């Protein structure tokens, strides 16, 4: 019996440096990307995901923009016009604030987040 799917696709690549636990409901890809970003390992993660070296800068930019777009509070998310400029390199992508406050603050009451620099544009 083959380990590939019925359509003949190869098995998924070995991501030995990236632990994504399917059985943990709190561990999902956007949170994992944030954790790697926080550790300064976003570049290494892109390489382990199969992104070639010449596309690494674009992949890191896309991941940082994505982290801006998944902020808990809609007020923290940039408008689409700014997202497009960030992806095209017209606007510097600043380090995003920590998203997913609800995942990190179970049982805590959070104060409302401040408005992001990007929402003011």
Secondary structure, 3 states (H helix, E strand, C coil): CCCCCCCCCCCCCCCCCCCCCCCCCCCCHHHHHHHHHHCCCHHHHHHHCCCCHHHHHHHHHHHHHHHHHCCCCHHHCCCHHHHHHHHHCCCCCCCCCCCCHHHHCCCCCCCCCCCCCHHHC
